Amino acid sequence: MSAPPGLAVLRRELEDAATHLGRPHDLRFRPMFGGLMAYLDEQPCAWLSADGLALKLAPADQPALLRLEGAARLVAKPGAAPSRHYYIVLPAALGRDTARLARWLAKSARR
């Protein structure tokens, strides 16, 4: 089963960020619940879905990301409450800024 076309774009953006960090071979993807779970060093780091790219971040890193316009806590399914824990959906523009996305991916990797 192939991923929806939008997921391919998000995947490329995350792959570019991992490459920017010099870690392209440490990034893996697995299909899950209609989206893709991304793993860096075999640890979950991001969720790619029709809603966008959500990074898994430590609580201390979340407020800075949530201050960016367009960032929001992940809502796992329609009608559910926003995630109070780890996943923050990135603003679309951040995915197109490889250097900035790489800095956030690095934070995700060290949580």
N, C-alpha and C positions, 0 to 999 in steps of 0.2 A: 504494500500500500504506500503510495507516494504522499508526501506532505503537501498541503495547500501551497499555492504559489507564493503567498506572502511570507510563509515560513522560510522559504528559500532565501529571500532577501535578508530577513533577520539573522539567519544562520551565517550568511556571508559577512554581515556586519560584525558578528561575534567572532568569526574566524579571522577577520582582518584585525580585530582588537588583540586576539591571542597572538597573531603574527607580530604585531607591533611590540608586544611584550617579549617576543622571542620564544614563545611557547606554543606554536601551532600544533605540535604533536601531542601536547598534553590535554587538548580539548577533544571531547567525544560527545556524540549526540545519540539519543535513543528515543524512538517514537513512544509517546505516552498520552493517552486520553485525547487523541486528536491533535496533539501538539508535539513539541520536542523538548525533552529534558536535556540540558547541557551539563556536562561534567568537566571539571578541570582538576587534574590530578586525582581522578576517580571520585571526586566529591561533587555533589550537585552545586551548580553555581548560577544557573539561569533556567527559566521556563520560557519557551517560545510558543506563542499561541496566536489566534486571530486577534487577540487584544493587544498584542505587541510583545516586546522583550522585557521580561521581569528578571532583575538580578536578585540573588539571595545575598543579603547583607547583614552584618552584625547590627544589633540595635544602635550602637554608638554611631554608625555610619549612615543610618537611615534619615535622620532629620535634614542633613545637608542635601541629600538627593531629593527629598520631598519638597524642599524649597524651590526647586526648579519648576518652572511653568510646564504643565503637562505631565508631571510625575504623579503617580498615585499608588496606593497600596493595591496589590493584586486582589481581584474578586474571582475566586476559583470557579464559580458557576453562577449563572443568572439568578438573581434573588438572594444570593449569599451575602453575608457581611464581608466587608473588606478584610483582608488578612491583617491580623494584628502582629504577626510575627515577621518573617524574613523577606518576603518577596515584594519588590517595588517595581512597578511598570515604569519604564523609562520614557521620557519624551521622545517622539520620533526623531527629532533633529539630533539628539545625542547619539543615536545609532549611526548617523552619517558623519560624525566627528570621531574618527578612529582614535586619535590620541586621547581625547577625553573619555571615550568609552573604555579604552584600555586601562586608564587610571581606575575607573570604577570596577572593571573586571579584576584588577589586581587586589582591590579591597575585598571583593567577593572571595577571592582565592585564599585570603589570609584570615577570614573570619573564624 
